[in-house]
């Protein structure tokens, strides 16, 4: 542990499914920490070009959290019928795979993380994802007798293991009031252990006048096209299939329509991406649907879109697309649940559609297409709201306040 007059050592652990909003927001936080008070180190379970960039901003270490892909084996098992021929076989095989995951994946990651935290002399561990997938980090904190914080970014529908995992952190940072209420009601976490802090981004670095034409040229989109973009990792609950349903409903109703699917694909979801592309062919949507993959310069993307869509079929805590699109002054169309409904006032700072309903999504796209004036008004109002809510300075100060209180063992609820 650091001496009293030295910066406290904060170990961040990121175990998300891929390079998405959680790690992007963590990087914003790490870049803006007061280095006279806190020295950050980031550990990620995955690696790649975007992850390696973290080393330019803070101490960074990649510790693989998956040596064998047990998830794929579990999917294969779920599709089989033979385990149901004898009572208890499916349960036994599921348990066997779970214990194999503990032995081959969890245990090596835990041991290496414990060694890393001890060598780093961590004063506090900040898990950037849900407690269950970050249980190794939280257990390391217990072993070293240091406080831990867990950033909560998702729903809490899960097993008894999830309830146990939620008992480990000393404090929770919730990215929205919707998530905080869910944690409190479903898992009986006391309100004083939960702080609601909206994710922050470096608003002053956003170029709202970015060249959207560069994005259009890159993907051969005509300047006269009306462009809708669904932004997010290619994961089933992000709503890409719903988006394709809506595309089929409006493809003949909007001239020069292009509907972009923007985002990378985690290794776990390659099959899902292939299924989406096959469906585009089967539904004869090739003329309007384009997949971009991961894009680094999202400012040009937002500038090149007429409408930004968030279509999560499960309530999303507060998607990064909501924050970025609003901050860029783009008109945003989101589902009326989760964090989107908390941040978007329909008809004032964006539009909300009925979750999971392709007809509602399609009607909302057509409504926005028909009025450029409405799109401009909603975009301007969204940006004004974002400037108040998503300041990285405000976010960082709130998080640092929790660090300070935990390290001095003071109550630290911030709502």
C-alpha positions in Angstrom: 0.0 0.0 0.0 1.1 3.5 -0.7 2.4 5.7 2.1 0.1 8.5 3.3 1.8 11.2 1.3 2.0 9.2 -1.9 -0.8 8.6 -4.4 -3.1 5.8 -3.6 -2.8 2.8 -6.0 -6.1 2.0 -7.7 -6.3 -1.3 -9.6 -9.0 -1.4 -12.3 -10.1 -4.8 -13.6 -12.1 -5.0 -16.9 -13.6 -8.3 -17.8 -16.3 -7.3 -20.4 -17.3 -9.4 -23.3 -15.6 -7.1 -25.8 -14.3 -3.6 -26.5 -17.4 -1.5 -25.9 -18.9 1.2 -23.8 -17.7 0.0 -20.4 -14.0 0.0 -21.3 -14.3 3.3 -23.3 -15.9 5.0 -20.2 -13.2 3.5 -18.0 -10.5 5.0 -20.2 -12.1 8.4 -19.9 -12.0 8.1 -16.1 -8.4 6.9 -16.0 -7.2 9.7 -18.2 -8.8 12.3 -15.9 -7.8 11.0 -12.5 -6.0 13.4 -10.2 -2.5 11.7 -10.5 -1.3 13.6 -7.4 -3.8 11.5 -5.4 -4.3 8.3 -7.4 -2.1 6.1 -9.4 -4.1 3.8 -11.8 -3.3 0.4 -13.2 -5.7 -1.3 -15.6 -5.9 -5.1 -16.0 -8.0 -6.4 -18.9 -9.0 -10.0 -19.5 -8.9 -9.4 -23.3 -6.4 -7.8 -25.6 -6.2 -6.2 -29.0 -5.2 -2.9 -30.6 -7.7 -0.8 -28.7 -6.8 -2.5 -25.3 -3.1 -2.0 -25.9 -3.7 1.8 -26.3 -4.4 1.9 -22.6 -0.7 1.5 -22.0 -0.2 5.0 -23.3 -2.6 6.3 -20.6 -1.8 4.3 -17.5 -0.1 1.1 -16.3 -1.7 -1.7 -18.2 -1.5 -5.5 -18.1 -3.3 -8.2 -20.0 -4.2 -11.3 -18.0 -6.2 -13.7 -20.1 -9.5 -14.6 -18.5 -10.3 -17.4 -21.0 -7.8 -20.1 -21.8 -10.4 -22.5 -23.1 -13.7 -21.3 -24.6 -16.2 -23.0 -22.2 -19.0 -20.7 -23.3 -19.0 -22.2 -26.8 -19.1 -25.7 -25.3 -22.0 -24.7 -23.2 -23.8 -23.4 -26.3 -23.2 -26.7 -28.1 -24.5 -28.6 -25.1 -27.7 -26.4 -25.0 -28.5 -27.3 -28.6 -28.2 -31.1 -28.0 -31.1 -33.3 -27.1 -29.3 -36.4 -25.8 -28.7 -35.0 -22.3 -32.5 -35.0 -21.8 -32.9 -38.7 -22.4 -31.9 -39.5 -18.9 -33.0 -37.5 -15.8 -30.2 -35.4 -14.4 -27.7 -35.8 -17.3 -28.1 -32.2 -18.5 -27.6 -30.8 -15.0 -24.5 -33.0 -14.4 -22.9 -32.0 -17.8 -23.7 -28.3 -17.1 -22.0 -28.6 -13.7 -19.0 -30.4 -15.2 -18.5 -27.6 -17.7 -18.9 -25.0 -14.9 -16.3 -26.6 -12.7 -14.0 -27.0 -15.7 -14.3 -23.3 -16.3 -13.4 -22.6 -12.7 -10.3 -24.8 -12.9 -9.0 -23.9 -16.3 -10.1 -20.2 -16.7 -11.0 -18.7 -13.3 -8.3 -20.1 -11.1 -5.3 -19.1 -13.3 -6.8 -15.6 -13.8 -7.4 -15.2 -10.0 -3.8 -16.3 -9.1 -2.2 -14.0 -11.6 -4.4 -11.1 -10.6 -3.7 -11.7 -6.9 0.0 -11.6 -7.7 -0.3 -8.4 -9.8 -2.4 -6.6 -7.1 0.2 -7.6 -4.4 3.1 -6.4 -6.5 1.3 -3.2 -7.4 0.6 -2.6 -3.7 -3.1 -1.9 -4.6 -5.0 0.2 -2.0 -8.3 -0.3 -3.7 -9.8 -2.5 -6.5 -12.3 -1.1 -8.9 -14.1 -3.8 -10.9 -15.5 -2.2 -14.1 -18.2 -4.8 -14.7 -20.8 -6.9 -13.0 -19.7 -8.7 -9.7 -20.2 -12.2 -11.1 -17.9 -11.9 -14.1 -15.5 -9.9 -11.9 -15.6 -12.1 -8.8 -11.9 -12.8 -9.2 -11.1 -9.1 -8.6 -13.5 -8.9 -5.7 -12.0 -12.0 -4.1 -8.5 -10.6 -4.5 -9.6 -7.5 -2.6 -10.9 -9.8 0.2 -7.6 -11.7 0.3 -5.6 -8.5 0.5 -8.0 -6.8 3.0 -8.5 -3.8 0.8 -11.8 -2.1 -0.2 -13.4 -2.9 -3.6 -15.9 -1.0 -5.8 -18.0 -2.6 -8.5 -19.3 -0.6 -11.5 -22.8 -1.9 -12.2 -23.9 -1.6 -15.8 -26.5 -4.3 -16.3 -29.6 -6.1 -15.2 -29.6 -8.3 -12.1 -31.7 -11.3 -13.3 -29.5 -14.3 -12.4 -28.7 -17.2 -10.2 -27.9 -17.6 -6.5 -24.3 -17.2 -7.6 -25.1 -13.6 -8.6 -26.6 -12.8 -5.2 -23.4 -14.2 -3.6 -21.2 -12.1 -5.9 -23.1 -9.0 -5.1 -22.3 -9.5 -1.4 -18.5 -9.1 -2.1 -18.0 -5.3 -3.1 -17.8 -2.6 -0.4 -19.6 -0.2 -2.7 -21.4 0.0 -6.0 -21.3 2.6 -8.7 -24.5 2.5 -10.7 -24.5 4.1 -14.2 -28.2 5.1 -13.9 -31.1 5.3 -11.4 -32.8 2.4 -13.2 -29.8 0.1 -12.4 -29.6 1.4 -8.8 -33.2 0.7 -8.1 -32.8 -2.8 -9.7 -29.8 -3.6 -7.5 -31.6 -2.4 -4.4 -35.0 -4.2 -5.0 -33.8 -7.5 -6.5 -30.7 -8.1 -4.4 -31.5 -6.1 -1.2 -28.4 -4.0 -1.4 -28.7 -1.1 1.0 -29.1 2.3 -0.7 -26.1 3.6 1.3 -23.8 1.1 -0.6 -25.0 2.4 -4.0 -23.9 5.7 -5.7 -25.5 6.8 -9.0 -22.9 8.4 -11.2 -23.6 8.8 -14.9 -20.7 7.8 -17.2 -18.6 10.8 -18.2 -16.9 11.6 -21.5 -14.4 14.3 -22.5 -17.0 16.7 -24.0 -14.4 19.3 -24.8 -12.7 16.9 -27.1 -15.8 16.1 -29.2 -15.8 17.7 -32.6 -19.5 18.3 -33.3 -18.4 19.6 -36.7 -16.7 16.4 -37.6 -16.7 15.5 -41.3 -19.5 13.1 -41.8 -18.8 12.9 -45.5 -15.6 10.9 -44.8 -17.7 8.2 -43.1 -20.1 8.2 -46.0 -17.3 8.0 -48.6 -15.6 5.2 -46.7 -18.8 3.0 -47.0 -19.9 4.3 -50.4 -23.0 6.0 -49.1 -24.4 8.7 -51.5 -24.6 12.2 -50.1 -28.3 12.3 -50.8 -29.0 9.1 -48.8 -31.0 9.2 -45.6 -28.8 7.3 -43.2 -29.9 5.5 -40.0 -27.3 3.9 -37.7 -27.6 1.3 -35.0 -24.5 1.6 -32.8 -23.3 -1.1 -30.5 -21.4 -4.4 -30.2 -23.0 -7.2 -32.2 -24.6 -9.0 -29.3 -28.1 -10.5 -29.6 -29.7 -8.3 -26.9 -28.4 -5.1 -28.6 -31.3 -5.4 -31.0 -29.8 -6.0 -34.4 -32.5 -8.5 -35.4 -35.2 -6.0 -34.4 -33.4 -3.4 -36.5 -33.5 -5.7 -39.5 -37.2 -6.3 -38.9 -37.8 -2.5 -39.0 -35.7 -2.2 -42.1 -37.9 -4.7 -43.9 -40.9 -2.5 -43.0 -39.6 0.8 -44.2 -37.3 -0.1 -47.1 -39.9 1.0 -49.7 -41.1 4.0 -47.7 -38.0 6.1 -47.5 -36.1 7.0 -50.7 -32.3 6.5 -50.7 -32.5 4.8 -47.3 -29.3 3.3 -45.9 -29.3 1.5 -42.5 -25.9 1.0 -41.0 -25.0 -1.6 -38.3 -22.0 -0.1 -36.6 -19.9 -1.9 -34.1 -17.4 -4.7 -33.6 -18.2 -8.3 -32.8 -16.9 -10.1 -29.7 -15.3 -13.5 -30.3 -18.2 -15.1 -28.6 -20.7 -13.7 -31.1 -19.0 -14.4 -34.5 -21.8 -16.9 -35.3 -24.4 -14.3 -34.5 -22.8 -11.8 -36.9 -22.8 -14.5 -39.6 -26.5 -15.2 -38.9 -27.3 -11.5 -39.3 -25.5 -11.2 -42.6 -27.2 -14.4 -43.9 -30.6 -12.9 -42.9 -29.8 -9.7 -44.8 -29.4 -11.8 -47.9 -32.5 -13.9 -47.3 -34.6 -10.8 -46.6 -33.2 -9.0 -49.7 -31.9 -6.1 -47.7 -28.5 -5.9 -49.2 -29.3 -2.6 -50.9 -29.9 -0.8 -47.6 -28.0 -2.7 -44.9 -24.3 -2.2 -44.4 -22.1 -3.6 -41.6 -19.1 -1.4 -40.7 -17.3 -3.4 -37.9 -15.5 -1.5 -35.2 -14.8 2.2 -36.0 -12.3 4.2 -33.9 -13.4 7.7 -35.1 -17.0 7.7 -33.9 -17.4 11.4 -34.2 -17.3 11.2 -38.0 -19.8 8.3 -37.8 -22.3 10.3 -35.8 -21.8 13.3 -38.0 -22.6 11.2 -41.1 -25.9 9.8 -39.7 -29.3 11.4 -39.9 -30.7 9.2 -37.0 -28.8 7.3 -34.3 -30.6 4.2 -32.9 -30.3 2.3 -29.7 -32.5 -0.8 -30.0 -31.6 -3.0 -27.0 -34.3 -5.6 -26.4 -33.3 -6.0 -22.8 -33.2 -2.9 -20.6 -29.7 -1.4 -21.0 -28.3 0.5 -18.0 -27.1 3.6 -19.9 -25.5 2.7 -23.3 -22.5 4.7 -24.4 -24.3 5.3 -27.7 -26.9 7.4 -25.7 -24.2 9.5 -24.1 -22.1 10.0 -27.3 -25.0 10.7 -29.6 -26.6 13.2 -27.3 -23.2 15.0 -26.7 -22.7 15.1 -30.5 -26.1 16.8 -30.9 -27.5 13.9 -33.0 -31.2 12.9 -32.9 -31.5 9.7 -30.9 -34.1 7.0 -31.1 -34.1 4.6 -28.2 -36.3 2.0 -26.5 -38.6 3.1 -23.7 -36.9 1.1 -20.9 -33.7 1.1 -18.9 -31.3 4.0 -19.0 -32.5 5.3 -22.4 -35.9 6.1 -21.0 -34.2 7.8 -18.1 -32.1 10.1 -20.3 -34.4 10.7 -23.2 -37.5 12.8 -22.8 -39.5 11.7 -25.8 -40.3 14.6 -28.1 -37.9 16.9 -26.3 -34.4 15.4 -26.3 -35.1 12.4 -28.6 -37.8 9.8 -29.4 -38.6 6.6 -27.5 -40.2 3.5 -29.2 -41.9 0.5 -27.6 -39.2 -2.0 -26.7 -39.0 -5.1 -28.9 -41.6 -3.8 -31.4 -40.3 -3.4 -34.9 -43.5 -1.6 -36.0 -42.9 1.1 -33.3 -39.2 1.5 -34.3 -40.2 1.7 -38.0 -42.9 4.3 -37.3 -40.4 6.4 -35.3 -37.8 6.4 -38.0 -40.4 7.5 -40.6 -41.6 10.2 -38.2 -38.1 11.6 -37.9 -37.4 11.2 -41.7 -40.5 13.4 -42.4 -39.3 16.4 -40.5 -35.7 17.8 -40.7 -36.7 20.6 -38.4 -37.7 18.1 -35.7 -34.4 16.3 -36.0 -32.5 19.5 -35.6 -34.5 20.6 -32.6 -34.2 17.2 -30.8 -30.4 17.1 -31.5 -29.8 20.5 -30.1 -31.8 19.8 -27.0 -30.0 16.5 -26.5 -26.6 18.2 -26.6 -27.6 20.8 -24.1 -28.8 18.1 -21.8 -25.6 16.0 -22.3 -23.4 18.9 -21.4 -25.0 19.1 -18.0 -25.2 15.3 -17.3 -22.0 13.7 -18.8 -19.1 16.0 -17.9 -16.0 13.9 -17.3 -14.9 16.3 -14.7 -18.1 15.9 -12.7 -17.9 12.1 -13.1 -14.2 11.9 -12.0 -14.7 14.0 -9.0 -17.6 11.9 -7.9 -15.7 8.7 -8.3 -12.6 10.1 -6.5 -14.9 11.1 -3.7 -15.9 7.5 -3.2 -12.3 6.4 -3.3 -11.5 9.0 -0.6 -14.4 7.9 1.6 -13.7 4.2 1.3 -10.0 4.6 1.9 -10.8 6.6 5.0 -13.7 4.3 5.9 -16.4 7.0 5.7 -19.9 6.6 4.4 -19.9 7.3 0.7 -23.3 7.2 -0.8 -23.7 9.8 -3.6 -27.0 10.1 -5.4 
